[in-house]
Amino acid sequence: MSEEQQNGCSPSDCAGCAHADSCSSKPQDMKEPANPFSHVGKVIAVVSGKGGVGKSMVTASLARLMREQGFSVGILDADITGPSIPKMYGIHEGAKGNEAGMFPCEAKDGTRIMSVNLLLENESDPVIWRGPVIAGVVTQFWTDVMWGDLDYLFVDMPPGTGDVPLTVFQSLPVDGVVIVTSPQDLVQMIVKKAYNMAKKMDIPVLGIVENYSYLVCPDCGKKISVFGESHVDEVAEELDIPVLGKMPIDAVLAEAVENERFSEVSNEYLAAAVNKF
């Protein structure tokens, strides 16, 4: 039995129906409205099939690159149980708000940031919430935060394909996703999971970033594949998406994160990515 038969109507029936807008046979738009004081150009989600691949580093790097291009940028930290974006930028004060909504905190380079860590009494307190509550908070970061005028809003997603990624894809007007991975044997399967979820949600995949690609020997300059040989080019070719960059283990970037000075660095390894947004 077809979907139209199950619902008792056909497209021709709907054409003249007074209830066509509310009919259950029509796909429903689940996008949530942005805060009235938010005017966001593009929403880019940064995703990964598994944890520990440096997704937050890539999110912050892309945001920094777009700031260097002169764009107004924000980061929505959707990794509720493992937020790291505020500390990378040296932000420790709590977010403030009024009857119209919440204000994002602003980093030294002008990047606007909202994270659950900016709402906790102590930033080291664990967030022990169930999935639906976490997903609701992420939605509120879109509907209740007054982002102002932004050219780009980057969403730092939690790893995997669970409640929060699904909520973001359904509730926010995501223009594209960037997949972050690492050079391991399971990379093909993991990347494909993230890629297939985006495709099922009808969201374009802008490309792949490989982190921990290699380590440059400080003595001889040789590239050492610490985590094995890269397979990202093979996966990208199979899925017909570009490789946006291969990031090595870089002490400069690591120190910037540790010293909370990410607003002062530039990740040259992702320079080509700015042309994809």
FENLIN-V885653 format. One record per run of one state. SS is the DSSP state (alpha for helix, beta for strand, coil for the rest). FROM is the first residue (numbers start at 1). TO is the last residue. If there is no record, write none. Layout:
ss-><SS/SS>
from-><FROM/FROM>
to-><TO/TO>
This chain:
ss-><coil/alpha/coil/alpha/coil/alpha/coil/beta/coil/alpha/coil/beta/coil/alpha/coil/alpha/coil/beta/coil/beta/coil/beta/coil/beta/coil/alpha/coil/alpha/coil/beta/coil/beta/coil/alpha/coil/beta/coil/alpha/coil/beta/coil/beta/coil/beta/coil/alpha/coil/beta/coil/alpha/coil/alpha/coil/alpha/coil>
from-><1/3/8/11/16/20/23/38/48/55/69/73/78/80/83/85/89/97/99/101/104/105/107/112/115/116/119/131/144/145/147/148/157/163/172/176/183/187/201/205/212/215/217/223/225/232/240/243/247/251/259/262/265/268/277>
to-><2/7/10/15/19/22/37/47/54/68/72/77/79/82/84/88/96/98/100/103/104/106/111/114/115/118/130/143/144/146/147/156/162/171/175/182/186/200/204/211/214/216/222/224/231/239/242/246/250/258/261/264/267/276/277>
